[in-house]
C-alpha cells in the first residue's frame, strides 16, 4: 500500500496486468473447468481449502 504522501494517496496500488483481457479469459476458463470437475464429482485442481468439501 502506498503511503499518504504517495500519488495513490494511501490506497492500494492496482497492478495493470491483473486487468487484462487475457487474464479475464484465463480466469473464466479455470472457473468453468473447476465447476465441471465439481459437478462431475472429481477433485478440484485449484482448491485453497479442500477440507470444506469433505463435510
Phi, psi and omega in degrees: 000139180283147178288171184298331180277354181280152179304335178286350174066033178086000178271153176298136179281139177275145175259122186297334182294331180288347182255014183280157178297323179299316181296318180297318179293318179296317179298319180296320178295319179296315180298314180299318179294320180293320177297317179298316179298315182298311181293334178273002179076016180266155177293145180284146180275337185230057182258119182283333182221074184298340181298335180286339179277343181285340184282000000 
